[in-house]
């Protein structure tokens, strides 16, 4: 029973998503974003731009039309006059509409970046059979998620109709007075009515879009949550399996030991404890500035170094304090430090005297 309870706990998604899983979800196109929020924000930006630049657009159109109609009697059907007048009229319209469209476009891009961040994944543009498979498409069309989306769409339409009903009634009531207004007043009235109607629709839609984004953000975080076992497995994948890392370290130690033992026959002398410590030194006059430690070790490693040295004819010198001190202080491949110069020099001097006078043995060899 206890094991079953532990398995149940391990299967529950109780852990927050890791950065690696978030990045994988982004690569798959899974993002917490609401299309409704972007569309409503674009609508609001357009309404703000129309309120700011709408009167200027109407004034520009009014002046352009007045100039066209006022100079119509002197045009004489000239093609150049028509082209010039038309170009000026189109420029004024495009300039005012361009400001409105630019505000809406920039807002849409900014909202998209705030929701999903700046991320480009061209793999999502590649053709995948799952996207065009008619069977899977039919399944998605009649899935519970599609039904929920359809119900939400109907609810949004109902909210928009209910919110805009009062504004539409006021517009219809004021339409009886349109015949009393000048064309300029008529255009300004239409602009104000359109902006008012747009805000009447945009405000409740903005609330719905914010709620939709909050729900999708919550669902996205919930779907990304991981079990404890998934977190453990991901940690192993990132940091490596401890057993594999231990095996790699073991192989590295074995290779380093093998290289070290291969350097023992190149040593000049081996300083021992005599049985527990061995340090192999190599010195070449004129080549190395100071003797270099080529191998060292304790216990079985020390015995092996001594055996290889004796088999290779390398002198083995017993000096326990010096051997222990060099074992702790000097790494393999490093020259002896200043504090050991005198002691090592005395050993090398004894070695050279023994070589020059083989009748008088001066080295203390160990069996």
N, C-alpha and C positions, 0 to 999 in steps of 0.2 A: 504493500500500500504506500509506503514511504517513497519507493522508487517511482511508482506511478504518479504520485503528487509532484515529485521533482521533474518528471518528464512533462507534466502539464504546465508547470511553471516555466520550463524552458521553451515550451511551444507558444507561450503568450507573447504578443508583441508589446513589450513594456519599455524597451530601450529606444532612445532617440536615434534618428538616422545619423549615420557617420558621414563625414565629408565625401568619402569615396562613393557611397551609395547615392548621395545627392548628385554627384557629378555624373554617375551612370544614368540616373533618371533624366538629367538634362540632355544627355546625348540621345536618349530615346524620344525626346520631345515631350516628356512629362513635366509640365510646369503648372504652378498655381497661378492661373490667370483667368480673368473673366472678360469675355468679349463684350458683354453688356456694359461693363464699366468703361471700357475704351470708347464704345460708341456714344454713350451718354456724355462722357467728357468732351468728345469731339463736338457733339451737339451744343453743349454749354459754351465751348470756345467759339463756335460759330455764332451763337446768339450774342455773346459779348462783342465779337467783332462787328456784327451787324448793328448793334447799338452804338458802337464807336464810329464806324465808317459808313453806316447806312445813309445818314443824312448827306454826307459828302458825295456818295454815289448818286443819290437822287438829284442833288444840286448840279452835279456834273452832267447828268443826263438831261436835266431841264435846260441848262445853258447850251448844251450841244444841239438839242432839238430846236431851241429858239434860234440859234445861229443858222441852222439849216433852213428852217422855214422862213427866217427873216431875209436870207440871201437867195431864196428860191427864184425870185423874179429876175435876178441878174445872172443866173446860172446859164441860161440859154442852152440847156442840154449838153453842156461841156462834159466830156468824159473825165478830164483832169480834175474838174471841180467836184464831181461825184466821188472820185477816188480819194481826193484830199479830205473831203468832208467825212466820208465813210471811215477813213483811217483814223481821223481824230476822234470820231464817236466810238469806234472799237477800242482805241487806246484808253479812253476814259473809263469805259465799262470794264475792260480787262484789268486796269490798275486797281480799281476799287474791289472788284471781285477777287483779284489776286491776293490782296491783303487779307480778305476773309478766309480764303482757301488756305493761305499760308498759316494763319493762326490755327485753323482746324487741323491741318496736317502736322504741324509741330506738336500740338497737344496730343494727338494720337500716338506719335512716336514716343513722346515723353512718358505717357501712361504705360505703353508697352514695355519700355525699358524699366520703369519703376516696378512693374509686376514681375518681369522675367529677367531683367538685367540685360547687359549687352553681350549677346552670345550668338555666334554664327555656327551652324551645323549644316553643311551642304549634303550630308548623308540623308537627311530627311527629304531632300528633293529627288532622290533616286527613286526609280519606279520599283514598287514592290507588289507582288501578286496579291498579297493580303488586302491591299487597298482597292483593287479592281475585281476581286473575286465576288461574283454575284451572290453566291450562297452565303458567304460571310456578311456581305452587305445587307442581304435580307434579314439575317439574324440580328444584325445591329439595328436595323430599322424597326423591328418588332421586339426589341429587348426592353426590359423594365426601365433601363436608363433613358431610352428614347421616349417611353411613355411619360416618364417624369419630366423630361425636357418639353414635351408637347403640352403637358398640363401647366408648366411654368409659363410657356409662351402664351397660352390662353389667359392665364391670370394677368400677365403683363398687359395684354390688349385690353382686358376689362378695366384695369387700373387707369390706363391711358384714356379710355373712353369716358370713364367716370370723372377723371380729373379735368378733362377738356370740355365736358358738356356745358358747364357754366360759361366758360369763355366763348364757346361757339354761339351760345344763345345771345350773349351780349353783342357779338359781332353781327349776328343776323338782325337784331333789333336796331342797331345803328345804320344798317344798310339802307333804310328808307331815306336817310339824309344825304346820301352820296351825290344825288343830282344837284344839290346846292353847293357843292365844293368845286374848287378849281382843280385842274389836273395835278398841280403840284401838291395841293392839300390832300387830294385823293391818294397820291403815292405815299406821302408821309403817314397818312392814316393807315394805309395797308401795311406799311413797315412796322408801325407801332403795334398794330393788331397781331401781326405775325410774330413779333418778338414776344409779346405778352402771351400768346397761345403757346409759343415754344417753351417759355419758362414754366407755364402751367403743366406742360407735359414733362419737362426735363427734371423738375424737382422730385416728384414721386419716382420717376425712373432712376434718378441718381440714388435714392434711398434703396430701391430694389437691387440696383447694381452693386452697391456697397455690401448689402447683405449677401448677395450671390458670391462676391469675391471672398467675403469672410468665410462662407461655407466651403468654398473650393479650397481655400487656404487650409482650413481645418482638416478637410478630407485628404488633402495632399500630404499633410504632416502625419496623419493617421496611417495612410497607406504606406508611407516610408518607414514607419517604426519597425524595429528589428527585434528578434528574439535574442535571448542571452547566448544561445548557441551560435546564431549568425554573427554576433559581435565577436565571439571567441574565434570562429573560423576566419573571419576577416582579419583579425589581429594576427593569426598564424600566417595568412597569405602575405600580409604586409611585412611582418617582422621575420617570417620564416619559422618553420617547425623547429622547436627546441631540440628534438632528437637529431634532425638533419644538421642543425648548427653545431651540435656537440660532435657529430661524426666528422664534420668539416674541420673543426678545431683539432680533433684527434689525428686526422690525416695530415694537417699542417704540422703538428708536432712531430709526427713520424718522419716527414720529409726533412724538417729542420734537424732532427736527430741524425738522420742518415747523412746529410750534408756535413754535419759537424764531425761525425766519425770518419768521413772521407778525408777531412783535413788533418786528422791526428798524425798520419804518417809524414805530413809536411812540417810538423812541429820541430823545434830545436831542442826543447826539454819539457818534461812534464813534472810539475811540482805537486806533491801529494801530502796527505794528512798523517799517516800513510794509507789507511784503508777506506776512509769514509769520504774523502775529498780528493779530486784530481783537477788540475788546471794545466792545459797544454799551451806553451808559449812558442812563438815563432819569431826569430830575429835573423835578419840578413844585413850584414854590415854594408853600408852605402846604399841600401835599398829602402829599408824601413828606419825611420828616425828613432823608434823605440820598439821594444818587444810587443807583439800583438797577441792577445788571447784568441786562439783558434778553436778551443774546445774547453768545456768545463762541466762538472757534474758532481753529484753526490751518490753514495751507496752503490747501487748496481751500475749506474752510469759511470761512476768513477772507476769501478773495477774493469769495466769494458774499455775505458780510455787507457788504463794502465796495460791491459792485455794487448791492445792494438799497438801501443807504444813499444812494449817489449818485443812483440813479434816483428816490428819494423826496425828494431835497433835504435829506438829513440831513448836517450838517457832519462831515467826516472829519479828525481831527487826528492828526498823526504825533508820537508820544512813545514810542519803543521801550522804554526801561526800565520805564516805567509800564505799558505794555500787557502786557509779559511778566510783570511782578509781579502784576497783577490777574488775569491768566489762571490763574496757579497758585493764588492765595490766595482768590479770591472765587467761590463757586458761582453758577450762574444763579438769578436771583430773589432774591438776597441784596443788602443794601445794602453800599456800600463801607465798609471798616473805617477806624478812626481814623488809621492810618498813611498812608492815601491821601487824607485830607481836603484837605490843603493843595494837593497836586498837581492833584486834580480841581477844586478851587475855582478855581485859576488858569486851568484850561482853560475852565470855565464863565464866568469873568470875561471872558476873551478873546472867547468866543462872544457874550456880551451886548453888549460894546463893538462888535463887528462888526455886530450887528443894529441898534444905535443909530446907528452911523456907517458906512453901507454904502459910502461913497466910499473909506474906508480899510480894505482887507481885512486882517483880523488873523489869520485862520485859515490854516493850511497845509494845503491840500487836496491829495489824491492823485488821480491820474488813474485 
